[in-house]
Amino acid sequence: MAKSYRLLQARMSPEARARAQSKAEQMIREMALDELRRALDLTQDELARRLKVKQPAVAKIESRADMYVSTLKSVIEAMGGTLEIRAVFPHGDVRITHFAEARTRGTGAAAG
C-alpha cells in the first residue's frame, strides 16, 4: 500500500523537510516552456489561440533551445505572465530593460 506524502513528511526531520521544501521551490522556479504551460493547465491548442498561431507553431516554439526574445515575451504574456531578463553577477543582479523597450518601438513578435 502506498504511503501518503504527509505521513512520510511527518516522519522527516525538520532539516530534511527544509531541504525538500527548498528543492521543490527551486523546481517550481526552473521550468521549460512546455512544463510551465502544463503547470498553468494550458493545452498547446489554447496557447496557440492566444498567440493567434496554429498548434504546430507552439510545439515548434516549445522544442527550440534558441528563439527571439520577442517570441519568448509573447509566449509568456499569452500564458498570463511578464518576461523579465536579468544578468546575474557576484555583486548582484541587474534587470535588463533593453528588450522591453525594443518591443514598444515596433519590432513585434517573430515566430522563430
C-alpha positions in Angstrom: 0.0 0.0 0.0 1.3 3.5 -0.9 2.0 5.8 1.9 0.8 9.4 1.8 3.4 12.1 1.4 2.0 13.8 4.5 2.7 10.7 6.6 6.3 10.4 5.2 6.8 14.2 5.7 5.7 13.9 9.3 8.4 11.4 9.9 11.1 13.6 8.4 13.5 15.7 10.5 13.0 19.5 10.3 16.2 19.7 8.3 15.1 17.1 5.8 11.7 18.9 5.4 13.5 22.2 4.8 15.8 20.6 2.2 12.7 19.0 0.5 10.8 22.3 0.5 13.8 24.2 -0.9 14.3 21.6 -3.7 10.5 21.8 -4.5 10.6 25.6 -4.7 13.7 25.5 -6.9 12.0 23.1 -9.3 9.0 25.4 -9.5 11.2 28.4 -10.3 13.0 26.5 -13.1 10.8 25.1 -15.8 10.9 24.6 -19.5 8.2 26.3 -21.5 6.2 23.1 -22.1 6.4 22.3 -18.3 5.3 25.9 -17.5 2.4 25.7 -19.9 1.2 22.4 -18.4 1.6 23.7 -14.9 -0.7 26.6 -15.9 -3.2 23.9 -17.1 -3.0 25.2 -20.7 -3.0 23.0 -23.8 -0.9 23.7 -26.9 -4.2 24.5 -28.7 -5.3 27.1 -26.1 -1.9 28.7 -26.2 -1.9 28.8 -30.0 -5.3 30.5 -29.9 -4.0 33.1 -27.5 -0.9 33.7 -29.7 -3.1 33.6 -32.9 -1.0 30.9 -34.4 -1.6 27.2 -35.2 -0.8 24.4 -32.6 2.3 23.1 -34.6 3.9 26.6 -34.1 3.5 26.2 -30.3 5.1 22.7 -30.5 8.0 24.2 -32.5 8.5 27.0 -30.1 8.5 24.6 -27.1 11.1 22.4 -28.7 13.5 25.2 -29.5 16.5 25.9 -27.4 17.0 29.3 -29.0 14.4 31.9 -30.1 13.9 35.6 -30.4 13.3 37.4 -27.1 10.2 38.9 -28.6 8.8 35.4 -29.3 9.5 34.3 -25.7 7.9 37.5 -24.4 4.8 36.9 -26.5 4.5 33.3 -25.2 5.0 34.3 -21.6 2.4 37.1 -22.0 -0.1 34.7 -23.6 0.3 32.5 -20.5 -0.6 35.5 -18.3 2.9 36.4 -17.2 5.5 39.1 -17.8 9.0 38.4 -19.1 11.9 39.9 -17.2 15.5 39.3 -18.2 18.2 39.6 -15.5 22.0 39.4 -15.6 23.4 37.7 -12.5 26.7 38.9 -11.2 28.6 38.1 -8.0 27.8 41.6 -6.7 24.1 41.4 -7.5 21.5 41.1 -10.3 20.8 43.7 -13.0 17.4 43.8 -14.7 17.9 44.2 -18.5 15.3 46.6 -19.9 16.6 46.9 -23.5 14.2 44.1 -24.7 11.1 45.6 -23.3 12.0 48.9 -25.0 12.6 47.2 -28.3 9.1 45.7 -28.3 7.4 49.1 -27.8 9.4 50.5 -30.7 7.6 48.2 -33.1 9.8 45.1 -33.5 6.8 42.8 -32.9 6.9 39.1 -32.2 8.8 36.8 -34.5 7.9 33.1 -35.0 11.5 31.9 -34.7 
